[in-house]
Amino acid sequence: MGEIYKYKCECGYEEKLNLGGGLMSCNLMQIARFFPKEVEALKEARQSGELENYMMENRLGVCPKCNRLTVVLEFRFKTKSKINKYITNCETCNGKVEVIGDEDVSCPKCNKLMMREYAGNWD
């Protein structure tokens, strides 16, 4: 089950974001909607016996182009030899997003530390 957090800054900027994973986080048909080529690689690894685990989750990121906090999907699967990790682009501008930790987040507008408030769960 994922968690909902509200990030607030004293400058007035705020975002409410769904982070983590829900029931569909391990559903390959759902994952393939966003990562079709990568799911094919996962299937090949599974068929060869190399696949150990996989997961898709919402991760917190900063889009430098939009200058805002955003959520990106991160799909990762582990084989016996490596960890494969893929993320989606910004849903607003399609730019590359920098994935960041969800604690001690700096405001993308003024660079001050934002307050993080738990707002519930999602699935």
Salt bridges, closest charged atoms under 4 A:
GLU10 OE2 - LYS112 NZ 2.86
GLU14 OE2 - LYS6 NZ 3.27
GLU40 OE2 - LYS43 NZ 3.77
GLU52 OE1 - LYS78 NZ 3.52
GLU57 OE1 - ARG76 NH2 2.75
GLU74 OE2 - ARG59 NH1 2.96
GLU74 OE1 - ARG76 NH1 2.58
ASP102 OD1 - ARG116 NH1 3.43
GLU103 OE2 - ARG116 NH2 3.62
GLU117 OE1 - LYS8 NZ 3.63
